[in-house]
Amino acid sequence: MFCAPILSRPRLGTLLATGMLAGCGAVGPDYTPPPAPAPVQWHAPVPHDGSVAALDAWWQRFDDPALGLLLRQAEQDSPTLESAAARIDAARATLASARAGGRPSVTGQYAATRAGEKGSSGQVTRTASLDASWELDLFGKVRRSTQAAQARVQARQDDWHDARISLAAEVADTYVQYRGCLLLADAYGQELESTRRTLRATAALVRAGLDSAADEALARASAASAASSLLGQTQDCELLVKTLTQLTGLAELALRAALAHPASPLPRPAALAVPALPADVLRQRPDVAALERELAAASAEIGVAQAALLPSVSLGGTLSGTPSLTSWSFGPSLSLPLFDGGSGRAGVDSARASFFVASAAWRSGVRQAVADVEQALVRLDGTQRREAQARESALQYQRYFLATEAEWRAGTQSLLTLEDARRQSLDAQVTLAALERDHVRYWIALYKAIGGGWQDDTPAIRSAPLSRP
């Protein structure tokens, strides 16, 4: 319901009187949340073809105390979350300011002056005054401003949830990468020990005149290559420790102590399923929810801009005087925009353009959310299928290498054949370890893609007190 924007002189008095008595409906569009343009079902395979109603306890499925400690510490000491909480406080302050715009304001003044001739004590004159004003929200400018501010408070709360989910996913992903890195380092360590055993045996054969110097050079090259690979992998693991220190805020010694006793070589969550309908999942995406709230705020701001084109009426009064004399005044005042060079209309056009920008951002966010889930499901399904084959490959290549090594010791195989068998076995082990690591990482990516454990009924954020400069 909108107030008529045509304000001819004969109708102006009637309109203002009616508005003062009953109030007009707020100008501008009434916001309706857009429907999610999502497919009916996921096109990618859904793991285990199941469903789950809540995901808020999802990290407990890993049953890994070290991971739980890192997640708790990261959330307690995160500059990112502190910044997001501060933005909630700022949005709430803006909301309070918008609401104050529709309430009366009163200003008090007091003055005492002494006057007299030279040599006299003089006379003190005291005056006091109260000024009151109240702008009537005839066309809903304050109401629309409040709606926009309220929507942005909700958007900032959604941003806080999104930051929390992203932080947890990043910590868990880095932790899984670290555990996977140790598995790879173990594989390279086993290869190094194997090549050193081969080098010792080859060197002994060369000293006995039973083998060529070329084979000893090949054995030494293989051992040096294995040592280099192990050093490189160890370096990668150390870099991941540094990243975890940054993410969690833990002192490095405390972090290393927490990492020293894992529940398992590689954390694995219990089976997780997602709802069959993408709309159910998208409602858990706080970044999509924040975009929708920004769209609502942009819609309300169209009404704010339109209300600025219309007259405003204020009620004002003054009470002032001295102990012997009091005066007062009261009455309405009318402000009517007559000519502004087109800035008011430009403000409306700008507000409408901002709404279309917010609408496009929301649609893009929904599409990205669907793509994130689809891609996570594809990667998870593909990795799960490949892992079984990779495990069989690693097992058979290891058997092939052991058989070749036995034949080499018996003198029926060359060192070149042995080193080729060793390389193939190592490659298969590395592939398996990487797939096992990535399988867990894609679970974490799916957790993030479906909005983590955030729910629409999550309690309001209580941000911790922040130290202000």
Secondary structure, DSSP 4 states (H G I P E B T S, - for coil): --------HHHHHHHHHHHHHH-PPPPSPPP-PPPP---SS-SSPPGGG---S--TTGGGGG--HHHHHHHHHHHHT-HHHHHHHHHHHHHHHHHHHHHHTTS-EEEEEEEEEEE--TTS--EEEEEEEEEEEEEE-TTSHHHHHHHHHHHHHHHHHHHHHHHHHHHHHHHHHHHHHHHHHHHHHHHHHHHHHHHHHHHHHHHHHHHTTSS-HHHHHHHHHHHHHHHHHHHHHHHHHHHHHHHHHHHH---HHHHHHHHTS-SSSS--PPP----SSHHHHHTT-HHHHHHHHHHHHHHHHHHHHHHTTS-EEEEEEEEEEETTEEEEEEEEEEE-----TTHHHHHHHHHHHHHHHHHHHHHHHHHHHHHHHHHHHHHHHHHHHHHHHHHHHHHHHHHHHHHHHHHHHTTSS-HHHHHHHHHHHHHHHHHHHHHHHHHHHHHHHHHHHTTTT--TTPPPP-PPP----
